[in-house]
Amino acid sequence: MLSMHTPKEKQYRRSRMNRKALEENLGRKIKVRLFDGAEHEGYLRKSGDERYRNDPSLYLPKNYYFLTDDYGVCKTCLFRVSHIQNYKILA
């Protein structure tokens, strides 16, 4: 049977990000490339984490992610899984 997809489309589908894969790396140091091409490096955190209870912009939104520095200070904007083009685990 002939496939209607070109090889490039198949490659894109294989590299699609999903929440389960991302959440397995919470707390790990990663390098992430977002949809606008910006690359950021830091520790992956999820909104709603008890550590950020006193910061409503990091605690209240549901299903958002952000990166922190070595001291736990947020250093990126909030982003969703769908905003990520790819990521690499650094440590």
Contact map, one row per residue, 1 for C-alpha under 8 A:
1110000000000000000000000000000000000000000000000000000000000000000000000000000000000000000
1111000000000000000000000000000000000000000000000000000000000000000000000000000000000000000
1111110000000000000000000000000000000000000000000000000000000000000000000000000000000000000
0111110000000000000000000000000000000000000000000000000000000000000000000000000000000000000
0011111111000000000000000000000000000000000000000000000000000000000000000000000000000000000
0011111111000000000000000000000000000000000000000000000000000000000000000000000000000000000
0000111111100000000000000000000000000000000000000000000000000000000000000000000000000000000
0000111111110000000000000000000000000000000000000000000000000000000000000000000000000000000
0000111111111000000000000000000000000000000000000000000000000000000000000000000000000000000
0000111111111100000000000000000000000000000000000000000000000000000000000000000000000000000
0000001111111110000000000000000000000000000000000000000000000000000000000000000000000000000
0000000111111111000000000000000000000000000000000000000000000000000000000000000000000000000
0000000011111111000000000000000000000000000000000000000000000000000000000000000000000000000
0000000001111111000000000000000000000000000000000000000000000000000000000000000000000000000
0000000000111111100000000000000000000000000000000000000000000000000000000000000000000100000
0000000000011111110000000000000000000000000000000000000000000000000000000000000000001000000
0000000000000011111011000000000000000000000000000000000000000000000000000000000011011100000
0000000000000001111111000000000000000000000000000000000000000000000000000000000011000000000
0000000000000000111111100000000000000000000000000000000000000000000000000000000010000000000
0000000000000000011111110000000000000000000000000000000000000000000000000000000000000000000
0000000000000000111111111000000000000000000000000000000000000000000000000000000000000000000
0000000000000000111111111100000000000000000000000000000000000000000000000000000010000000000
0000000000000000001111111100000000000000000000000000000000000000000000000000000000000000000
0000000000000000000111111100000000000000000000000000000000000000000000000000000000000000000
0000000000000000000011111111000000000000000100000000000000000000000000000000000000000000000
0000000000000000000001111111000000000000001111000000000000000000000000000000000000000000000
0000000000000000000000001111100000000000001110000000000000000000000000000000000000000000000
0000000000000000000000001111110000000000001100000000000000000000000000000000000000000000111
0000000000000000000000000011111000000000111100000000000000000000000000000000000000000000111
0000000000000000000000000001111100000000111100000000000000000000000000000000000000000011111
0000000000000000000000000000111110000011110000000000000000000000000000000000000000000011110
0000000000000000000000000000011111000011100000000000000000000000000000000000000000011111000
0000000000000000000000000000001111101111000000000000000000000000000000000000000000011110000
0000000000000000000000000000000111111110000000000000000000000000000000000000000000111100000
0000000000000000000000000000000011111100000000000000000000000000000000000000000000111000000
0000000000000000000000000000000001111100000000000000000000000000000000000000000000000000000
0000000000000000000000000000000011111110000000000000000000000000000000000000000000000000000
0000000000000000000000000000000011111111000000000000000000000000000000000000000000000000000
0000000000000000000000000000001111001111100000000000000000000000000000000000000000000000000
0000000000000000000000000000001110000111110000000000000000000000001000000001000000000000000
0000000000000000000000000000111100000011111000000000000000000000001000000000000000000000000
0000000000000000000000000000111000000001111100000000000000000000001111000010000000000000000
0000000000000000000000000111110000000000111110000000000000000000001111000000000000000000000
0000000000000000000000001111110000000000011111000000000000000000111100000000000000000000000
0000000000000000000000000110000000000000001111101000000000000000111100000000000000000000000
0000000000000000000000000100000000000000000111111000000000000011110000000000000000000000000
0000000000000000000000000000000000000000000011111001000001111111110000000000000000000000000
0000000000000000000000000000000000000000000001111101100001111100000000000000000000000000000
0000000000000000000000000000000000000000000011111111100001100000000000000000000000000000000
0000000000000000000000000000000000000000000000011111100000100000000000000000000000000000000
0000000000000000000000000000000000000000000000001111110000000000000000000000000000000000000
0000000000000000000000000000000000000000000000111111111101100000000000000000000000000000000
0000000000000000000000000000000000000000000000011111111101100000000000000000000000000000000
0000000000000000000000000000000000000000000000000011111100100000000000000000000000000000000
0000000000000000000000000000000000000000000000000001111111100000000000000000000000000000000
0000000000000000000000000000000000000000000000000001111111110000000000000000000000000000000
0000000000000000000000000000000000000000000000000000001111111000000000000000000000000000000
0000000000000000000000000000000000000000000000111001101111111000000000000000010000000000000
0000000000000000000000000000000000000000000000111101111111111000000000000000000000000000000
0000000000000000000000000000000000000000000000110000000111111100000000000000000000000000000
0000000000000000000000000000000000000000000000110000000011111111000000000000000000000000000
0000000000000000000000000000000000000000000000110000000000011111000000000000000000000000000
0000000000000000000000000000000000000000000001100000000000001111100000000000000100000000000
0000000000000000000000000000000000000000000001100000000000001111110000000000011110000000000
0000000000000000000000000000000000000000000111100000000000000011111000000000011110000000000
0000000000000000000000000000000000000000000111100000000000000001111100000111111000000000000
0000000000000000000000000000000000000001111110000000000000000000111110000111000000000000000
0000000000000000000000000000000000000000011110000000000000000000011111111111000000000000000
0000000000000000000000000000000000000000011000000000000000000000001111111110000000000000000
0000000000000000000000000000000000000000011000000000000000000000000111111000000000000000000
0000000000000000000000000000000000000000000000000000000000000000000111111000000000000000000
0000000000000000000000000000000000000000000000000000000000000000000111111100000000000000000
0000000000000000000000000000000000000000000000000000000000000000000111111110000000000000000
0000000000000000000000000000000000000000000000000000000000000000011110011111000000000000000
0000000000000000000000000000000000000000010000000000000000000000011110001111100000000000000
0000000000000000000000000000000000000001000000000000000000000000011100000111110000000000000
0000000000000000000000000000000000000000000000000000000000000000010000000011111000000000000
0000000000000000000000000000000000000000000000000000000001000001110000000001111100000000000
0000000000000000000000000000000000000000000000000000000000000001110000000000111110110000000
0000000000000000000000000000000000000000000000000000000000000011100000000000011111110000000
0000000000000000111001000000000000000000000000000000000000000001100000000000001111110000000
0000000000000000110000000000000000000000000000000000000000000000000000000000000111111000000
0000000000000000000000000000000001100000000000000000000000000000000000000000001111111000000
0000000000000000100000000000000111100000000000000000000000000000000000000000001111111110000
0000000000000001100000000000000111100000000000000000000000000000000000000000000001111110000
0000000000000010100000000000000111000000000000000000000000000000000000000000000000011111000
0000000000000000000000000000011110000000000000000000000000000000000000000000000000011111100
0000000000000000000000000000011100000000000000000000000000000000000000000000000000000111110
0000000000000000000000000001111000000000000000000000000000000000000000000000000000000011111
0000000000000000000000000001111000000000000000000000000000000000000000000000000000000001111
0000000000000000000000000001110000000000000000000000000000000000000000000000000000000000111
